[in-house]
Amino acid sequence: MPIVPHLRFIGMSAGLAVVAATALAHHGWSEYDADKPLTLTGTIAASGYTQPHGHVELKTADRTWHVVLAPPSRMESRGLPKEALAAGGQATVYGYPHRTKAGELRAERITVKDKTTELR
């Protein structure tokens, strides 16, 4: 009988390790510089409406930016369906550049076809 508490402890420890690993794999918002906001306008080259965050590859005049969006469920509930992020469409995003990854931006809001969606 004394083995059962040990098995529970081992099971709980394994579960916590999985949660911790998942949290570490997810990027922190502190990695983005809120002191240097940018507004980018360009053409959507590609997009993903996937977990944990959607994204667009936004081709501007000088480069293609990887723009991190909100989770799909939030975008959908705020009126930004997957179809709105189709390649070839125009978009304007306001957000914060990544501190160490040049060309990555965390979007606070996105405007597509004159409709602005708050993402945070």
C-alpha positions in Angstrom: 0.0 0.0 0.0 2.8 2.6 0.6 3.6 2.5 -3.1 0.3 4.2 -4.2 1.2 7.6 -2.8 4.5 7.4 -4.5 2.8 6.6 -7.8 0.5 9.6 -7.4 3.5 11.8 -6.8 5.3 10.5 -9.8 2.2 10.9 -12.0 1.6 14.5 -10.7 5.3 15.3 -11.3 5.2 14.0 -14.8 2.0 16.1 -15.5 3.7 19.2 -14.2 6.7 18.6 -16.3 4.5 18.4 -19.4 2.8 21.7 -18.5 6.1 23.4 -17.8 7.6 22.3 -21.1 4.5 23.6 -23.0 4.8 26.9 -21.2 8.5 27.2 -22.1 7.8 26.4 -25.7 5.2 29.3 -25.9 6.8 32.7 -26.4 6.5 35.4 -23.8 5.0 38.7 -24.7 8.0 40.4 -22.9 10.1 39.4 -26.0 8.4 42.1 -27.9 9.3 45.8 -27.5 6.2 47.8 -26.6 8.3 51.0 -26.5 8.8 50.8 -30.3 5.3 50.3 -31.9 5.1 49.9 -35.6 2.4 50.3 -38.2 2.9 48.1 -41.2 0.9 48.0 -44.4 1.3 45.4 -47.1 0.1 42.3 -48.9 -0.6 39.0 -47.2 1.7 36.5 -48.7 0.6 33.6 -46.5 -1.4 33.1 -43.4 -2.1 30.5 -40.7 -5.2 30.3 -38.6 -3.6 27.8 -36.1 -3.1 27.4 -32.4 -1.7 28.8 -30.3 -1.7 32.0 -32.4 -2.6 32.8 -36.0 -0.1 34.6 -38.2 0.4 36.3 -41.5 3.4 36.8 -43.6 3.0 40.4 -44.6 5.0 41.7 -47.6 5.8 45.4 -47.2 7.9 47.6 -49.4 11.2 46.6 -47.8 10.7 43.1 -46.3 8.3 40.3 -45.5 7.3 40.3 -41.8 6.1 37.4 -39.7 3.2 38.9 -37.8 1.9 37.0 -34.8 -1.9 37.3 -34.3 -4.4 36.2 -31.7 -5.6 32.7 -31.2 -8.1 31.7 -33.9 -11.0 31.5 -31.4 -10.5 35.2 -30.4 -10.1 36.3 -34.0 -13.3 34.5 -35.0 -15.3 35.9 -32.0 -14.2 39.4 -32.9 -15.2 39.1 -36.5 -12.0 38.2 -38.3 -12.6 34.8 -40.1 -9.9 32.8 -41.7 -11.0 33.9 -45.2 -10.2 37.5 -44.4 -6.5 36.6 -44.2 -6.3 35.1 -47.7 -3.1 35.5 -49.6 -3.1 38.5 -51.9 -5.2 40.7 -49.6 -4.1 44.0 -48.2 -3.7 44.5 -44.4 -2.4 47.0 -42.0 -1.1 45.9 -38.6 -0.2 47.8 -35.5 2.1 46.0 -33.1 5.5 45.5 -31.4 8.7 44.2 -33.0 10.4 41.2 -31.5 13.5 42.3 -29.5 15.8 39.7 -31.1 14.1 38.3 -34.1 14.3 40.8 -36.9 11.2 40.7 -39.1 8.8 39.5 -36.4 5.9 41.6 -35.0 3.2 40.9 -32.4 0.1 42.5 -33.7 -2.2 44.4 -31.3 -4.7 45.1 -34.1 -5.2 44.3 -37.8 -7.1 46.1 -40.5 -8.4 44.2 -43.5 -10.8 45.7 -46.0 -11.5 48.8 -43.8 -12.4 46.5 -40.8 -10.1 46.9 -37.8 -10.0 44.0 -35.3 -8.5 44.3 -31.8 -6.4 41.2 -31.1 -5.4 41.6 -27.5 
